[in-house]
């Protein structure tokens, strides 16, 4: 089976392109240090990271690459459009036979994605529209063989191959910014940052490699798949962002970014976010450039905005978010030698409020809830939220295959950021 990868429309931060593999799985370019982290992930941290889809998905595993890794093949169609084809089980020597394998497949899929990225003057209210049409055609060879002549059968296979490879990604600008009075036709919108990363990634791949080059991607859980309108906050955690392997130039650049942002003063800065606005039906989007400019007070106001849906403050998600952050803090304090340089923390809740979106607290959170003497007006049922650590390409720990330096004790810069984040959210709640 060859899977045509789509840009992940809910990517709000980072510079690596996230791709949608299926409804519950995303993939990203493999970095050996990140793979090492997931392969040796401490049990206590698993609830706070995306599921690493390894041995559980045998279809996606094959002998020449580690479990949970797929090969990705860059391909141009007849119109010159670049596509990414994920090929579980595909080996380097079989690349030349890729088209033949596709032509023989029983199910062919034609994805046509049309993107419109806005070009407003500010990133605060940047919105993007995405129209996605997927046409699936299934050919039953046993029936078709009876009805078709040989030349018709050959033509059908050729047409099927063309359909699978044709991914018409059209990028054009379309102003979707609301005016001062909020005048704008009702339309769904998605974060444009994922498109930005996807375009850059395709350009890098096409300029550095030919079409027969196989690329390894890491398969991870799509942590937002269960949300109707995922509101996502991407936070760069810690007071230091450069990895041990960074060049002097890169090290100086990252130190400067930290010094000039809330990374230094609070141990955390905003890397991107999207918030569903129920009054307009749009996602309000902000990027990392916005986050770098924020003062400590601006950071507090941005957190408040993340929790505002255009009508009211989502106090129903505040308490479960705080509880999960406290539980994560307790876990991080016990992770000796770990340094999560340049990693991010995702906070996620659903922009759609309904009773079905509530869930009882997990046992470990319920216990923490009782220990902290917190009170709630919602009983034991809370809005569903997620707190997940992501991006471990520069994470180091004792025993890591890519370890350059072994550190003692927990990551105090990360802890500093978590503690400040919890305090700010508690103040908002109060």
PyMOL commands that set and color helices and strands:
alter all, ss='L'
color gray80, all
select helices_A, chain A and resi 32-39+43-48+58-60+92-103+141-147+150-165+193-208+248-259+262-266+288-292+296-306+315-332+355-357+363-371+412-429
alter helices_A, ss='H'
color red, helices_A
select strands_A, chain A and resi 2-4+6-7+19-22+25-29+69-76+82-87+107-117+128-138+170-173+214-221+230-237+268-277+282-286+339-340+344-350+358-360+381-383+385-390+395-396
alter strands_A, ss='S'
color yellow, strands_A
deselect
rebuild
show_as cartoon
